[in-house]
């Protein structure tokens, strides 16, 4: 693969290990732009599938299946938890425990109306990204899962800054900044961003 393929757009992108890169399915992909295009086509199919009927978003199996549907035409490891350390995310061995805790927390927040639906969804999204379950595609997976959760709660989907959040741009920088503020328990910027 060319050097351009390996260039990360910003420090919030997740670099892939050599082993993870070997999981690339389409042999024609040599550029980051080709990868983004192939992934986006797969994600659109997954989105159509996901919104066809009500889903149990707060199920580990569903979250894994959703990632698989989103990336199965592009990556052999789609839907499988990562086994490598990344520049962000919990240690790989902690993923199952952190994910179970998140799902339990969200169920509690919903049943006890701890937060308004937008804040529940925002906190869910942040923690999914923070855990970083998969080798790649975590932000896109977390955004789609969050929109499915909002739908299940009878709320409209988030607008996510109304722009492509994969390419490095000002909107992505605002999104990443809002996620980092949430890392410090300040959810205000992320709550503002998701409906902007």
Number of C-alpha atoms within 10 A of each C-alpha: 11 10 9 11 14 14 12 14 13 13 11 16 20 20 18 16 12 8 9 17 16 12 13 18 14 13 8 10 18 15 15 17 13 14 16 15 12 16 18 17 14 18 23 13 13 20 16 10 13 20 13 8 7 11 15 12 19 19 14 14 11 16 19 18 17 24 27 22 20 28 24 20 17 22 20 16 21 24 22 14 18 19 14 14 16 18 11 15 19 16 15 18 13 12 19 14 9 17 20 13 12 18 18 13 15 18 14 12 16 15 9 9 11 12 13 11 17 20 16 21 27 26 23 22 23 22 20 23 22 20 20 28 29 23 24 22 19 21 21 17 25 23 23 23 25 24 23 24 25 20 16 14 14 10 14 14 18 21 13 19 16 12 12 11 18 15 15 15 14 11 18 19 15 16 19 19 16 22 25 18 15 20 13 9 10 13 19 13 16 25 19 13 21 19 14 11
